[in-house]
Amino acid sequence: MKKPKFAEQLKFLREDEGLSQNDFAKLLNISKQTVSAWERGTQETDYETLIKIALFFNVSVDYLLGLVD
């Protein structure tokens, strides 16, 4: 099964910023395990957190979801 686009986009953006999963989790006040699950595509985020992630990386929610390049 192919990973959801969000999983790929999140991992790319996080690594591009030089952040570990643990560092990124601390910034969002969530667990490292949650970030890991998002990046594996085994868990989805809620809308509020999705918006926080988009604002943090200065990208659109559409970009995070793979709807635009």
PDB file of N, CA, C and O in Angstrom:
ATOM      1  N   MET A   1       0.840  -1.184   0.000  1.00  0.00           N
ATOM      2  CA  MET A   1       0.000   0.000   0.000  1.00  0.00           C
ATOM      3  C   MET A   1       0.884   1.246   0.000  1.00  0.00           C
ATOM      4  O   MET A   1       1.824   1.340   0.789  1.00  0.00           O
ATOM      5  N   LYS A   2       0.592   2.176  -0.860  1.00  0.00           N
ATOM      6  CA  LYS A   2       1.373   3.402  -0.970  1.00  0.00           C
ATOM      7  C   LYS A   2       1.055   4.336   0.198  1.00  0.00           C
ATOM      8  O   LYS A   2      -0.095   4.469   0.617  1.00  0.00           O
ATOM      9  N   LYS A   3       2.113   4.979   0.713  1.00  0.00           N
ATOM     10  CA  LYS A   3       1.925   5.933   1.792  1.00  0.00           C
ATOM     11  C   LYS A   3       1.104   7.116   1.301  1.00  0.00           C
ATOM     12  O   LYS A   3       1.234   7.527   0.148  1.00  0.00           O
ATOM     13  N   PRO A   4       0.250   7.672   2.179  1.00  0.00           N
ATOM     14  CA  PRO A   4      -0.474   8.887   1.805  1.00  0.00           C
ATOM     15  C   PRO A   4       0.499  10.025   1.500  1.00  0.00           C
ATOM     16  O   PRO A   4       1.593  10.092   2.060  1.00  0.00           O
ATOM     17  N   LYS A   5       0.086  10.904   0.614  1.00  0.00           N
ATOM     18  CA  LYS A   5       0.930  12.028   0.221  1.00  0.00           C
ATOM     19  C   LYS A   5       1.347  12.866   1.431  1.00  0.00           C
ATOM     20  O   LYS A   5       2.480  13.343   1.488  1.00  0.00           O
ATOM     21  N   PHE A   6       0.433  13.054   2.409  1.00  0.00           N
ATOM     22  CA  PHE A   6       0.767  13.820   3.604  1.00  0.00           C
ATOM     23  C   PHE A   6       2.005  13.266   4.283  1.00  0.00           C
ATOM     24  O   PHE A   6       2.874  14.026   4.710  1.00  0.00           O
ATOM     25  N   ALA A   7       2.090  11.951   4.385  1.00  0.00           N
ATOM     26  CA  ALA A   7       3.237  11.313   5.044  1.00  0.00           C
ATOM     27  C   ALA A   7       4.538  11.699   4.355  1.00  0.00           C
ATOM     28  O   ALA A   7       5.529  12.027   5.007  1.00  0.00           O
ATOM     29  N   GLU A   8       4.520  11.654   3.027  1.00  0.00           N
ATOM     30  CA  GLU A   8       5.721  11.985   2.255  1.00  0.00           C
ATOM     31  C   GLU A   8       6.065  13.465   2.368  1.00  0.00           C
ATOM     32  O   GLU A   8       7.230  13.822   2.548  1.00  0.00           O
ATOM     33  N   GLN A   9       5.065  14.321   2.263  1.00  0.00           N
ATOM     34  CA  GLN A   9       5.293  15.765   2.323  1.00  0.00           C
ATOM     35  C   GLN A   9       5.840  16.160   3.694  1.00  0.00           C
ATOM     36  O   GLN A   9       6.793  16.934   3.786  1.00  0.00           O
ATOM     37  N   LEU A  10       5.247  15.636   4.742  1.00  0.00           N
ATOM     38  CA  LEU A  10       5.673  15.982   6.095  1.00  0.00           C
ATOM     39  C   LEU A  10       7.124  15.579   6.324  1.00  0.00           C
ATOM     40  O   LEU A  10       7.921  16.371   6.827  1.00  0.00           O
ATOM     41  N   LYS A  11       7.460  14.362   5.961  1.00  0.00           N
ATOM     42  CA  LYS A  11       8.835  13.900   6.171  1.00  0.00           C
ATOM     43  C   LYS A  11       9.819  14.752   5.383  1.00  0.00           C
ATOM     44  O   LYS A  11      10.872  15.127   5.900  1.00  0.00           O
ATOM     45  N   PHE A  12       9.482  15.061   4.130  1.00  0.00           N
ATOM     46  CA  PHE A  12      10.348  15.895   3.301  1.00  0.00           C
ATOM     47  C   PHE A  12      10.557  17.264   3.954  1.00  0.00           C
ATOM     48  O   PHE A  12      11.693  17.720   4.087  1.00  0.00           O
ATOM     49  N   LEU A  13       9.473  17.917   4.358  1.00  0.00           N
ATOM     50  CA  LEU A  13       9.575  19.254   4.951  1.00  0.00           C
ATOM     51  C   LEU A  13      10.357  19.232   6.265  1.00  0.00           C
ATOM     52  O   LEU A  13      11.195  20.100   6.512  1.00  0.00           O
ATOM     53  N   ARG A  14      10.076  18.239   7.100  1.00  0.00           N
ATOM     54  CA  ARG A  14      10.768  18.138   8.394  1.00  0.00           C
ATOM     55  C   ARG A  14      12.264  17.948   8.196  1.00  0.00           C
ATOM     56  O   ARG A  14      13.071  18.628   8.829  1.00  0.00           O
ATOM     57  N   GLU A  15      12.629  17.029   7.321  1.00  0.00           N
ATOM     58  CA  GLU A  15      14.048  16.776   7.076  1.00  0.00           C
ATOM     59  C   GLU A  15      14.718  17.967   6.401  1.00  0.00           C
ATOM     60  O   GLU A  15      15.880  18.264   6.677  1.00  0.00           O
ATOM     61  N   ASP A  16      13.992  18.650   5.517  1.00  0.00           N
ATOM     62  CA  ASP A  16      14.527  19.824   4.838  1.00  0.00           C
ATOM     63  C   ASP A  16      14.859  20.939   5.831  1.00  0.00           C
ATOM     64  O   ASP A  16      15.776  21.729   5.602  1.00  0.00           O
ATOM     65  N   GLU A  17      14.116  20.998   6.922  1.00  0.00           N
ATOM     66  CA  GLU A  17      14.376  21.981   7.984  1.00  0.00           C
ATOM     67  C   GLU A  17      15.445  21.495   8.964  1.00  0.00           C
ATOM     68  O   GLU A  17      15.839  22.228   9.870  1.00  0.00           O
ATOM     69  N   GLY A  18      15.909  20.266   8.781  1.00  0.00           N
ATOM     70  CA  GLY A  18      16.933  19.713   9.659  1.00  0.00           C
ATOM     71  C   GLY A  18      16.416  19.327  11.036  1.00  0.00           C
ATOM     72  O   GLY A  18      17.166  19.312  12.012  1.00  0.00           O
ATOM     73  N   LEU A  19      15.130  19.016  11.106  1.00  0.00           N
ATOM     74  CA  LEU A  19      14.518  18.655  12.384  1.00  0.00           C
ATOM     75  C   LEU A  19      14.388  17.142  12.511  1.00  0.00           C
ATOM     76  O   LEU A  19      14.016  16.457  11.559  1.00  0.00           O
ATOM     77  N   SER A  20      14.698  16.638  13.687  1.00  0.00           N
ATOM     78  CA  SER A  20      14.428  15.231  13.976  1.00  0.00           C
ATOM     79  C   SER A  20      12.935  15.093  14.278  1.00  0.00           C
ATOM     80  O   SER A  20      12.243  16.085  14.508  1.00  0.00           O
ATOM     81  N   GLN A  21      12.458  13.874  14.272  1.00  0.00           N
ATOM     82  CA  GLN A  21      11.062  13.652  14.648  1.00  0.00           C
ATOM     83  C   GLN A  21      10.821  14.154  16.073  1.00  0.00           C
ATOM     84  O   GLN A  21       9.772  14.729  16.363  1.00  0.00           O
ATOM     85  N   ASN A  22      11.775  13.940  16.939  1.00  0.00           N
ATOM     86  CA  ASN A  22      11.640  14.360  18.326  1.00  0.00           C
ATOM     87  C   ASN A  22      11.578  15.884  18.438  1.00  0.00           C
ATOM     88  O   ASN A  22      10.744  16.420  19.167  1.00  0.00           O
ATOM     89  N   ASP A  23      12.457  16.577  17.717  1.00  0.00           N
ATOM     90  CA  ASP A  23      12.457  18.047  17.752  1.00  0.00           C
ATOM     91  C   ASP A  23      11.133  18.605  17.224  1.00  0.00           C
ATOM     92  O   ASP A  23      10.559  19.524  17.808  1.00  0.00           O
ATOM     93  N   PHE A  24      10.657  18.038  16.116  1.00  0.00           N
ATOM     94  CA  PHE A  24       9.409  18.499  15.533  1.00  0.00           C
ATOM     95  C   PHE A  24       8.241  18.235  16.484  1.00  0.00           C
ATOM     96  O   PHE A  24       7.357  19.078  16.634  1.00  0.00           O
ATOM     97  N   ALA A  25       8.240  17.083  17.113  1.00  0.00           N
ATOM     98  CA  ALA A  25       7.189  16.740  18.072  1.00  0.00           C
ATOM     99  C   ALA A  25       7.155  17.746  19.221  1.00  0.00           C
ATOM    100  O   ALA A  25       6.081  18.167  19.651  1.00  0.00           O
ATOM    101  N   LYS A  26       8.321  18.127  19.711  1.00  0.00           N
ATOM    102  CA  LYS A  26       8.381  19.108  20.806  1.00  0.00           C
ATOM    103  C   LYS A  26       7.796  20.447  20.374  1.00  0.00           C
ATOM    104  O   LYS A  26       7.108  21.105  21.154  1.00  0.00           O
ATOM    105  N   LEU A  27       8.067  20.852  19.136  1.00  0.00           N
ATOM    106  CA  LEU A  27       7.537  22.121  18.639  1.00  0.00           C
ATOM    107  C   LEU A  27       6.009  22.125  18.592  1.00  0.00           C
ATOM    108  O   LEU A  27       5.376  23.158  18.812  1.00  0.00           O
ATOM    109  N   LEU A  28       5.422  20.962  18.304  1.00  0.00           N
ATOM    110  CA  LEU A  28       3.968  20.855  18.219  1.00  0.00           C
ATOM    111  C   LEU A  28       3.336  20.377  19.524  1.00  0.00           C
ATOM    112  O   LEU A  28       2.114  20.264  19.624  1.00  0.00           O
ATOM    113  N   ASN A  29       4.166  20.100  20.515  1.00  0.00           N
ATOM    114  CA  ASN A  29       3.704  19.614  21.812  1.00  0.00           C
ATOM    115  C   ASN A  29       2.921  18.295  21.667  1.00  0.00           C
ATOM    116  O   ASN A  29       1.837  18.118  22.222  1.00  0.00           O
ATOM    117  N   ILE A  30       3.523  17.386  20.898  1.00  0.00           N
ATOM    118  CA  ILE A  30       2.961  16.049  20.702  1.00  0.00           C
ATOM    119  C   ILE A  30       4.083  15.037  20.908  1.00  0.00           C
ATOM    120  O   ILE A  30       5.228  15.421  21.148  1.00  0.00           O
ATOM    121  N   SER A  31       3.766  13.763  20.817  1.00  0.00           N
ATOM    122  CA  SER A  31       4.795  12.739  21.013  1.00  0.00           C
ATOM    123  C   SER A  31       5.540  12.446  19.711  1.00  0.00           C
ATOM    124  O   SER A  31       5.011  12.655  18.619  1.00  0.00           O
ATOM    125  N   LYS A  32       6.758  11.966  19.842  1.00  0.00           N
ATOM    126  CA  LYS A  32       7.553  11.536  18.693  1.00  0.00           C
ATOM    127  C   LYS A  32       6.839  10.393  17.977  1.00  0.00           C
ATOM    128  O   LYS A  32       6.892  10.294  16.752  1.00  0.00           O
ATOM    129  N   GLN A  33       6.178   9.540  18.735  1.00  0.00           N
ATOM    130  CA  GLN A  33       5.468   8.409  18.158  1.00  0.00           C
ATOM    131  C   GLN A  33       4.358   8.871  17.212  1.00  0.00           C
ATOM    132  O   GLN A  33       4.078   8.215  16.208  1.00  0.00           O
ATOM    133  N   THR A  34       3.732   9.997  17.537  1.00  0.00           N
ATOM    134  CA  THR A  34       2.693  10.545  16.668  1.00  0.00           C
ATOM    135  C   THR A  34       3.288  10.997  15.347  1.00  0.00           C
ATOM    136  O   THR A  34       2.747  10.696  14.283  1.00  0.00           O
ATOM    137  N   VAL A  35       4.405  11.720  15.410  1.00  0.00           N
ATOM    138  CA  VAL A  35       5.078  12.170  14.186  1.00  0.00           C
ATOM    139  C   VAL A  35       5.481  10.955  13.349  1.00  0.00           C
ATOM    140  O   VAL A  35       5.288  10.944  12.133  1.00  0.00           O
ATOM    141  N   SER A  36       6.029   9.957  13.986  1.00  0.00           N
ATOM    142  CA  SER A  36       6.433   8.741  13.293  1.00  0.00           C
ATOM    143  C   SER A  36       5.240   8.078  12.608  1.00  0.00           C
ATOM    144  O   SER A  36       5.349   7.644  11.461  1.00  0.00           O
ATOM    145  N   ALA A  37       4.114   7.997  13.294  1.00  0.00           N
ATOM    146  CA  ALA A  37       2.910   7.382  12.716  1.00  0.00           C
ATOM    147  C   ALA A  37       2.404   8.191  11.529  1.00  0.00           C
ATOM    148  O   ALA A  37       1.957   7.613  10.538  1.00  0.00           O
ATOM    149  N   TRP A  38       2.464   9.505  11.609  1.00  0.00           N
ATOM    150  CA  TRP A  38       2.063  10.341  10.473  1.00  0.00           C
ATOM    151  C   TRP A  38       2.946  10.046   9.275  1.00  0.00           C
ATOM    152  O   TRP A  38       2.458   9.892   8.155  1.00  0.00           O
ATOM    153  N   GLU A  39       4.252   9.967   9.516  1.00  0.00           N
ATOM    154  CA  GLU A  39       5.200   9.762   8.418  1.00  0.00           C
ATOM    155  C   GLU A  39       5.137   8.348   7.841  1.00  0.00           C
ATOM    156  O   GLU A  39       5.511   8.141   6.686  1.00  0.00           O
ATOM    157  N   ARG A  40       4.682   7.399   8.603  1.00  0.00           N
ATOM    158  CA  ARG A  40       4.474   6.041   8.098  1.00  0.00           C
ATOM    159  C   ARG A  40       3.123   5.906   7.409  1.00  0.00           C
ATOM    160  O   ARG A  40       2.877   4.938   6.690  1.00  0.00           O
ATOM    161  N   GLY A  41       2.253   6.878   7.632  1.00  0.00           N
ATOM    162  CA  GLY A  41       0.925   6.837   7.047  1.00  0.00           C
ATOM    163  C   GLY A  41      -0.051   5.961   7.800  1.00  0.00           C
ATOM    164  O   GLY A  41      -1.068   5.545   7.246  1.00  0.00           O
ATOM    165  N   THR A  42       0.249   5.676   9.063  1.00  0.00           N
ATOM    166  CA  THR A  42      -0.624   4.813   9.857  1.00  0.00           C
ATOM    167  C   THR A  42      -1.571   5.598  10.758  1.00  0.00           C
ATOM    168  O   THR A  42      -2.446   5.021  11.405  1.00  0.00           O
ATOM    169  N   GLN A  43      -1.394   6.901  10.797  1.00  0.00           N
ATOM    170  CA  GLN A  43      -2.253   7.756  11.617  1.00  0.00           C
ATOM    171  C   GLN A  43      -2.427   9.081  10.884  1.00  0.00           C
ATOM    172  O   GLN A  43      -1.521   9.540  10.188  1.00  0.00           O
ATOM    173  N   GLU A  44      -3.590   9.687  11.046  1.00  0.00           N
ATOM    174  CA  GLU A  44      -3.853  10.986  10.438  1.00  0.00           C
ATOM    175  C   GLU A  44      -3.895  12.045  11.527  1.00  0.00           C
ATOM    176  O   GLU A  44      -4.126  11.751  12.700  1.00  0.00           O
ATOM    177  N   THR A  45      -3.667  13.280  11.111  1.00  0.00           N
ATOM    178  CA  THR A  45      -3.724  14.395  12.039  1.00  0.00           C
ATOM    179  C   THR A  45      -5.105  15.052  11.998  1.00  0.00           C
ATOM    180  O   THR A  45      -5.857  14.872  11.040  1.00  0.00           O
ATOM    181  N   ASP A  46      -5.425  15.802  13.029  1.00  0.00           N
ATOM    182  CA  ASP A  46      -6.680  16.549  13.012  1.00  0.00           C
ATOM    183  C   ASP A  46      -6.478  17.850  12.236  1.00  0.00           C
ATOM    184  O   ASP A  46      -5.348  18.240  11.943  1.00  0.00           O
ATOM    185  N   TYR A  47      -7.584  18.515  11.909  1.00  0.00           N
ATOM    186  CA  TYR A  47      -7.518  19.728  11.089  1.00  0.00           C
ATOM    187  C   TYR A  47      -6.715  20.838  11.753  1.00  0.00           C
ATOM    188  O   TYR A  47      -5.930  21.521  11.097  1.00  0.00           O
ATOM    189  N   GLU A  48      -6.910  21.013  13.034  1.00  0.00           N
ATOM    190  CA  GLU A  48      -6.209  22.081  13.756  1.00  0.00           C
ATOM    191  C   GLU A  48      -4.695  21.889  13.675  1.00  0.00           C
ATOM    192  O   GLU A  48      -3.960  22.844  13.427  1.00  0.00           O
ATOM    193  N   THR A  49      -4.236  20.678  13.881  1.00  0.00           N
ATOM    194  CA  THR A  49      -2.804  20.394  13.816  1.00  0.00           C
ATOM    195  C   THR A  49      -2.293  20.492  12.390  1.00  0.00           C
ATOM    196  O   THR A  49      -1.170  20.942  12.164  1.00  0.00           O
ATOM    197  N   LEU A  50      -3.098  20.081  11.430  1.00  0.00           N
ATOM    198  CA  LEU A  50      -2.723  20.201  10.025  1.00  0.00           C
ATOM    199  C   LEU A  50      -2.454  21.667   9.668  1.00  0.00           C
ATOM    200  O   LEU A  50      -1.497  21.976   8.959  1.00  0.00           O
ATOM    201  N   ILE A  51      -3.297  22.550  10.160  1.00  0.00           N
ATOM    202  CA  ILE A  51      -3.110  23.983   9.917  1.00  0.00           C
ATOM    203  C   ILE A  51      -1.845  24.476  10.602  1.00  0.00           C
ATOM    204  O   ILE A  51      -1.099  25.260  10.015  1.00  0.00           O
ATOM    205  N   LYS A  52      -1.584  24.035  11.832  1.00  0.00           N
ATOM    206  CA  LYS A  52      -0.353  24.424  12.537  1.00  0.00           C
ATOM    207  C   LYS A  52       0.886  24.000  11.750  1.00  0.00           C
ATOM    208  O   LYS A  52       1.855  24.752  11.645  1.00  0.00           O
ATOM    209  N   ILE A  53       0.845  22.792  11.200  1.00  0.00           N
ATOM    210  CA  ILE A  53       1.982  22.278  10.423  1.00  0.00           C
ATOM    211  C   ILE A  53       2.179  23.129   9.167  1.00  0.00           C
ATOM    212  O   ILE A  53       3.305  23.493   8.828  1.00  0.00           O
ATOM    213  N   ALA A  54       1.089  23.438   8.487  1.00  0.00           N
ATOM    214  CA  ALA A  54       1.169  24.265   7.276  1.00  0.00           C
ATOM    215  C   ALA A  54       1.748  25.636   7.600  1.00  0.00           C
ATOM    216  O   ALA A  54       2.605  26.133   6.870  1.00  0.00           O
ATOM    217  N   LEU A  55       1.298  26.240   8.664  1.00  0.00           N
ATOM    218  CA  LEU A  55       1.816  27.554   9.059  1.00  0.00           C
ATOM    219  C   LEU A  55       3.290  27.468   9.455  1.00  0.00           C
ATOM    220  O   LEU A  55       4.077  28.352   9.115  1.00  0.00           O
ATOM    221  N   PHE A  56       3.659  26.421  10.161  1.00  0.00           N
ATOM    222  CA  PHE A  56       5.051  26.261  10.586  1.00  0.00           C
ATOM    223  C   PHE A  56       5.987  26.193   9.384  1.00  0.00           C
ATOM    224  O   PHE A  56       7.035  26.839   9.365  1.00  0.00           O
ATOM    225  N   PHE A  57       5.601  25.408   8.384  1.00  0.00           N
ATOM    226  CA  PHE A  57       6.458  25.231   7.210  1.00  0.00           C
ATOM    227  C   PHE A  57       6.178  26.265   6.113  1.00  0.00           C
ATOM    228  O   PHE A  57       6.822  26.249   5.064  1.00  0.00           O
ATOM    229  N   ASN A  58       5.217  27.164   6.358  1.00  0.00           N
ATOM    230  CA  ASN A  58       4.859  28.203   5.392  1.00  0.00           C
ATOM    231  C   ASN A  58       4.444  27.599   4.046  1.00  0.00           C
ATOM    232  O   ASN A  58       4.879  28.043   2.983  1.00  0.00           O
ATOM    233  N   VAL A  59       3.591  26.577   4.127  1.00  0.00           N
ATOM    234  CA  VAL A  59       3.029  25.927   2.941  1.00  0.00           C
ATOM    235  C   VAL A  59       1.517  25.864   3.117  1.00  0.00           C
ATOM    236  O   VAL A  59       1.002  26.092   4.212  1.00  0.00           O
ATOM    237  N   SER A  60       0.821  25.559   2.050  1.00  0.00           N
ATOM    238  CA  SER A  60      -0.635  25.424   2.144  1.00  0.00           C
ATOM    239  C   SER A  60      -1.015  24.026   2.631  1.00  0.00           C
ATOM    240  O   SER A  60      -0.247  23.071   2.514  1.00  0.00           O
ATOM    241  N   VAL A  61      -2.206  23.944   3.172  1.00  0.00           N
ATOM    242  CA  VAL A  61      -2.748  22.637   3.550  1.00  0.00           C
ATOM    243  C   VAL A  61      -2.880  21.774   2.295  1.00  0.00           C
ATOM    244  O   VAL A  61      -2.639  20.567   2.337  1.00  0.00           O
ATOM    245  N   ASP A  62      -3.262  22.397   1.183  1.00  0.00           N
ATOM    246  CA  ASP A  62      -3.350  21.659  -0.080  1.00  0.00           C
ATOM    247  C   ASP A  62      -2.012  21.021  -0.441  1.00  0.00           C
ATOM    248  O   ASP A  62      -1.971  19.887  -0.918  1.00  0.00           O
ATOM    249  N   TYR A  63      -0.922  21.744  -0.216  1.00  0.00           N
ATOM    250  CA  TYR A  63       0.409  21.195  -0.493  1.00  0.00           C
ATOM    251  C   TYR A  63       0.678  19.993   0.419  1.00  0.00           C
ATOM    252  O   TYR A  63       1.136  18.946  -0.039  1.00  0.00           O
ATOM    253  N   LEU A  64       0.391  20.154   1.690  1.00  0.00           N
ATOM    254  CA  LEU A  64       0.624  19.051   2.628  1.00  0.00           C
ATOM    255  C   LEU A  64      -0.165  17.791   2.242  1.00  0.00           C
ATOM    256  O   LEU A  64       0.308  16.670   2.429  1.00  0.00           O
ATOM    257  N   LEU A  65      -1.348  17.990   1.714  1.00  0.00           N
ATOM    258  CA  LEU A  65      -2.187  16.858   1.341  1.00  0.00           C
ATOM    259  C   LEU A  65      -1.904  16.336  -0.055  1.00  0.00           C
ATOM    260  O   LEU A  65      -2.498  15.350  -0.491  1.00  0.00           O
ATOM    261  N   GLY A  66      -0.988  17.004  -0.759  1.00  0.00           N
ATOM    262  CA  GLY A  66      -0.609  16.547  -2.083  1.00  0.00           C
ATOM    263  C   GLY A  66      -1.577  16.949  -3.183  1.00  0.00           C
ATOM    264  O   GLY A  66      -1.585  16.352  -4.260  1.00  0.00           O
ATOM    265  N   LEU A  67      -2.389  17.956  -2.912  1.00  0.00           N
ATOM    266  CA  LEU A  67      -3.361  18.399  -3.906  1.00  0.00           C
ATOM    267  C   LEU A  67      -2.757  19.388  -4.899  1.00  0.00           C
ATOM    268  O   LEU A  67      -3.268  19.548  -6.007  1.00  0.00           O
ATOM    269  N   VAL A  68      -1.672  20.053  -4.503  1.00  0.00           N
ATOM    270  CA  VAL A  68      -0.918  20.960  -5.390  1.00  0.00           C
ATOM    271  C   VAL A  68       0.559  20.707  -5.182  1.00  0.00           C
ATOM    272  O   VAL A  68       0.974  20.200  -4.139  1.00  0.00           O
ATOM    273  N   ASP A  69       1.353  21.065  -6.183  1.00  0.00           N
ATOM    274  CA  ASP A  69       2.816  20.893  -6.082  1.00  0.00           C
ATOM    275  C   ASP A  69       3.453  22.111  -5.456  1.00  0.00           C
ATOM    276  O   ASP A  69       4.671  22.154  -5.288  1.00  0.00           O
TER     277      ASP A  69
END
